């Protein structure tokens, strides 16, 4: 009897821990002082040529890649990427400011702008020289910085990014926004979905928009082939990966009910 009580206490604590961690993870992007994905997309799409500097940082590489697709579509002419686009992956090192400046000063070949992307960078120790670079991007170029994390304490650098360009923080969406995204994408394909089913997809994908997008695409294909117009939890359980978090909760409930066969 004591062993059973101890097991119940263990799973109850585990359940509370998972719920708390999940809540804290989803909370991250609700109070950002910077642009989100939609805000950045709108600025890029409506730009008349004045945008010269972008900083994108955050955990959600799905949105970062989507923004890069929008940038390329907006500024690069068809077939000109090889000449008018350059990416410098720094693997966590400080950028070579002169090398970046040299790439920026090259004229574009056929495109509206020459795009120079600097990814996975560390803010240089010589902040003053870096700020000079950010403030002097030529009109015919677009300088894009991408990283998963940025030191917001470097006020002079962050202020320069916001003064001379735009800054977007692209973290994981909270559960409600992820569920809404699923509902909207399916709605565009004339498919409805239960709130429980949408929430379950988010949980199964551990809040990764890349995985969520993949599962939603799978559901759209299934619905088209089977002429299904509504998605419920049974369909999600049929074609999506298992819900590991949900399985832990079920174990907790089963132990609480002394139903170890569930």
C-alpha positions as CSV (number, residue, x, y, z in Angstrom):
1,X,0.0,0.0,0.0
2,X,2.8,2.4,0.9
3,X,4.6,1.6,-2.4
4,X,1.4,2.5,-4.3
5,X,1.1,5.8,-2.4
6,X,4.8,6.7,-3.1
7,X,4.3,5.9,-6.8
8,X,1.2,8.1,-6.9
9,X,3.1,11.0,-5.2
10,X,6.0,10.6,-7.7
11,X,3.7,10.8,-10.7
12,X,1.7,13.7,-9.2
13,X,4.9,15.7,-8.7
14,X,6.0,14.9,-12.3
15,X,2.7,16.0,-13.7
16,X,2.9,19.4,-11.8
17,X,6.5,19.9,-13.0
18,X,5.6,19.3,-16.6
19,X,2.6,21.6,-16.4
20,X,4.7,24.4,-14.8
21,X,7.6,24.0,-17.3
22,X,5.2,24.0,-20.2
23,X,3.5,27.2,-18.9
24,X,6.8,29.0,-18.4
25,X,8.0,28.0,-21.9
26,X,4.9,29.3,-23.6
27,X,5.0,32.5,-21.6
28,X,8.3,33.7,-23.1
29,X,7.1,35.7,-26.1
30,X,4.1,37.5,-24.6
31,X,5.9,40.6,-23.3
32,X,8.6,41.2,-25.9
33,X,9.5,44.8,-26.7
34,X,10.4,43.8,-30.2
35,X,8.5,42.9,-33.4
36,X,7.0,39.4,-33.8
37,X,6.8,37.5,-37.1
38,X,3.7,39.2,-38.5
39,X,5.0,42.7,-37.6
40,X,8.3,42.0,-39.4
41,X,6.6,40.5,-42.4
42,X,4.4,43.5,-42.8
43,X,7.4,45.9,-42.7
44,X,9.3,43.9,-45.3
45,X,6.3,43.6,-47.6
46,X,5.5,47.3,-47.4
47,X,9.1,48.6,-47.6
48,X,9.6,51.1,-50.4
49,X,13.4,50.7,-50.4
50,X,14.3,52.4,-47.1
51,X,14.8,49.3,-45.0
52,X,18.6,48.6,-44.7
53,X,19.0,46.7,-41.4
54,X,17.3,43.7,-39.7
55,X,18.1,41.8,-36.6
56,X,16.2,38.5,-36.0
57,X,16.8,36.5,-32.9
58,X,14.9,33.8,-31.0
59,X,14.4,30.1,-30.5
60,X,11.8,29.5,-33.3
61,X,13.9,28.9,-36.5
62,X,10.7,28.1,-38.4
63,X,9.7,31.8,-38.3
64,X,13.2,33.0,-39.1
65,X,13.3,30.8,-42.2
66,X,9.9,32.1,-43.2
67,X,11.1,35.7,-42.8
68,X,14.1,34.9,-45.0
69,X,11.9,33.6,-47.7
70,X,9.9,36.8,-47.6
71,X,13.1,38.9,-47.7
72,X,14.4,37.0,-50.8
73,X,11.1,37.2,-52.6
74,X,10.9,40.9,-51.9
75,X,14.4,42.1,-52.8
76,X,16.0,39.5,-55.1
77,X,15.3,39.2,-58.8
78,X,14.6,35.7,-60.2
79,X,17.9,34.0,-60.9
80,X,20.0,36.6,-59.2
81,X,20.5,35.0,-55.8
82,X,24.0,33.7,-56.6
83,X,25.2,37.2,-57.4
84,X,23.1,39.4,-55.0
85,X,22.9,37.2,-51.9
86,X,25.7,36.3,-49.5
87,X,25.5,34.5,-46.2
88,X,28.3,34.6,-43.6
89,X,27.9,31.9,-40.9
90,X,30.2,32.8,-38.0
91,X,29.6,29.8,-35.7
92,X,29.4,32.0,-32.6
93,X,32.4,34.2,-33.5
94,X,32.6,38.0,-33.7
95,X,32.0,39.4,-37.2
96,X,34.7,40.7,-39.4
97,X,33.4,44.2,-39.8
98,X,35.6,45.0,-42.8
99,X,34.5,41.9,-44.6
100,X,30.9,42.7,-44.0
101,X,31.4,46.3,-45.2
102,X,33.1,45.1,-48.4
103,X,30.2,42.8,-49.2
104,X,27.7,45.6,-48.5
105,X,29.5,48.0,-50.8
106,X,29.3,45.8,-53.9
107,X,26.5,46.9,-56.1
108,X,23.6,44.6,-56.7
109,X,23.6,42.8,-60.1
110,X,19.9,42.8,-61.1
111,X,18.0,42.9,-57.8
112,X,16.4,45.7,-55.8
113,X,18.9,45.2,-53.0
114,X,22.0,43.2,-52.4
115,X,21.4,41.0,-49.3
116,X,24.2,40.3,-46.8
117,X,23.2,37.8,-44.0
118,X,25.3,37.3,-40.9
119,X,24.2,34.3,-38.9
120,X,25.2,32.9,-35.5
121,X,27.3,35.9,-34.5
122,X,28.6,37.3,-31.2
123,X,28.3,41.0,-30.6
124,X,31.9,42.4,-31.1
125,X,33.9,43.7,-28.2
126,X,34.5,46.9,-30.2
127,X,30.9,48.0,-30.0
128,X,31.6,51.5,-31.4
129,X,33.0,50.2,-34.6
130,X,30.1,47.8,-34.9
131,X,27.6,50.6,-34.4
132,X,29.3,52.5,-37.2
133,X,28.7,49.6,-39.5
134,X,25.0,49.4,-38.6
135,X,24.6,53.1,-39.2
136,X,26.2,53.1,-42.6
137,X,24.6,50.4,-44.7
138,X,24.4,51.6,-48.3
139,X,20.9,52.3,-49.8
140,X,21.3,49.5,-52.3
141,X,22.0,46.8,-49.6
142,X,20.2,45.0,-46.8
143,X,22.2,43.8,-43.8
144,X,20.5,40.9,-41.9
145,X,21.7,39.5,-38.6
146,X,20.4,36.2,-37.3
147,X,21.1,34.5,-34.0
148,X,19.3,32.4,-31.5
149,X,20.3,34.6,-28.5
150,X,21.4,38.2,-28.2
151,X,22.8,40.1,-25.2
152,X,20.2,42.7,-24.6
153,X,22.5,44.3,-22.0
154,X,24.6,45.7,-24.9
155,X,22.4,48.8,-25.0
156,X,24.4,50.8,-27.5
157,X,24.3,47.9,-30.0
158,X,20.6,47.2,-29.4
159,X,19.7,50.9,-29.6
160,X,21.6,51.1,-32.9
161,X,19.7,48.1,-34.4
162,X,16.3,49.8,-33.5
163,X,17.5,53.2,-34.6
164,X,18.8,52.2,-38.0
165,X,16.7,49.2,-38.7
166,X,14.2,46.8,-37.2
167,X,14.5,44.1,-34.5
168,X,12.3,41.0,-34.3
169,X,12.3,38.4,-31.5
170,X,11.0,35.1,-32.8
171,X,10.3,32.7,-30.0
172,X,7.9,29.9,-29.6
173,X,4.2,30.9,-29.7
174,X,2.1,30.2,-26.7
175,X,-0.4,27.3,-26.8
176,X,-3.4,29.5,-27.7
177,X,-1.6,31.2,-30.6
178,X,-0.3,27.9,-31.9
179,X,-3.8,26.4,-31.8
180,X,-5.2,29.5,-33.5
181,X,-2.5,29.2,-36.2
182,X,-3.5,25.6,-36.8
183,X,-7.2,26.6,-37.0
184,X,-6.5,29.3,-39.5
185,X,-4.3,27.2,-41.8
186,X,-6.9,24.4,-41.8
187,X,-9.6,27.0,-42.4
188,X,-7.9,28.2,-45.5
189,X,-8.3,24.6,-46.8
190,X,-12.0,24.6,-45.7
191,X,-11.3,22.2,-42.8
192,X,-12.5,22.8,-39.2
193,X,-10.9,21.5,-36.1
194,X,-11.9,20.9,-32.5
195,X,-10.2,23.0,-29.8
196,X,-9.1,19.8,-28.1
197,X,-7.6,18.4,-31.3
198,X,-5.7,21.6,-32.1
199,X,-4.3,21.7,-28.5
200,X,-3.3,18.1,-28.8
201,X,-1.3,18.8,-32.0
202,X,0.6,21.5,-30.2
203,X,1.4,19.2,-27.3
204,X,2.5,16.3,-29.5
205,X,4.9,18.7,-31.4
206,X,6.4,20.1,-28.1
207,X,5.5,23.7,-29.3
208,X,7.9,23.5,-32.4
209,X,6.2,25.3,-35.3
210,X,8.3,23.3,-37.7
211,X,6.8,20.1,-36.4
212,X,3.3,21.6,-36.1
213,X,3.5,22.8,-39.7
214,X,4.5,19.4,-40.8
215,X,1.6,17.7,-39.0
216,X,-0.9,20.2,-40.3
217,X,0.3,19.6,-43.9
218,X,-0.2,15.9,-43.3
219,X,-3.7,16.5,-42.0
220,X,-4.6,18.6,-45.0
221,X,-3.4,15.9,-47.4
222,X,-5.3,13.2,-45.4
223,X,-8.5,15.3,-45.5
224,X,-8.2,16.0,-49.2
225,X,-7.8,12.3,-49.9
226,X,-10.6,11.1,-47.6
227,X,-12.9,14.1,-48.3
228,X,-12.9,14.9,-44.5
229,X,-13.9,18.4,-43.6
230,X,-13.6,18.2,-39.8
231,X,-10.7,17.2,-37.5
232,X,-11.4,15.8,-34.1
233,X,-9.1,14.2,-31.4
234,X,-9.7,10.7,-32.9
235,X,-8.3,11.7,-36.3
236,X,-5.3,13.4,-34.6
237,X,-4.5,10.2,-32.6
238,X,-4.8,8.2,-35.8
239,X,-2.3,10.1,-38.0
240,X,-0.1,12.2,-35.7
241,X,2.8,11.1,-33.4
242,X,2.0,10.0,-29.8
243,X,1.4,12.6,-27.2
244,X,4.2,11.9,-24.7
245,X,3.0,14.6,-22.3
246,X,-0.5,13.2,-22.4
247,X,0.8,9.7,-21.8
248,X,2.5,10.8,-18.5
249,X,-0.8,12.4,-17.4
250,X,-2.6,9.2,-18.2
251,X,-0.2,7.2,-16.1
252,X,-0.7,9.6,-13.2
253,X,-4.5,9.2,-13.5
254,X,-4.2,5.5,-13.8
255,X,-2.1,5.2,-10.6
256,X,-4.5,7.4,-8.8
257,X,-7.3,5.1,-9.8
258,X,-5.2,2.0,-9.0
259,X,-5.8,0.9,-12.6
260,X,-2.3,0.0,-13.7
261,X,-3.6,-1.7,-16.8
262,X,-4.7,1.5,-18.4
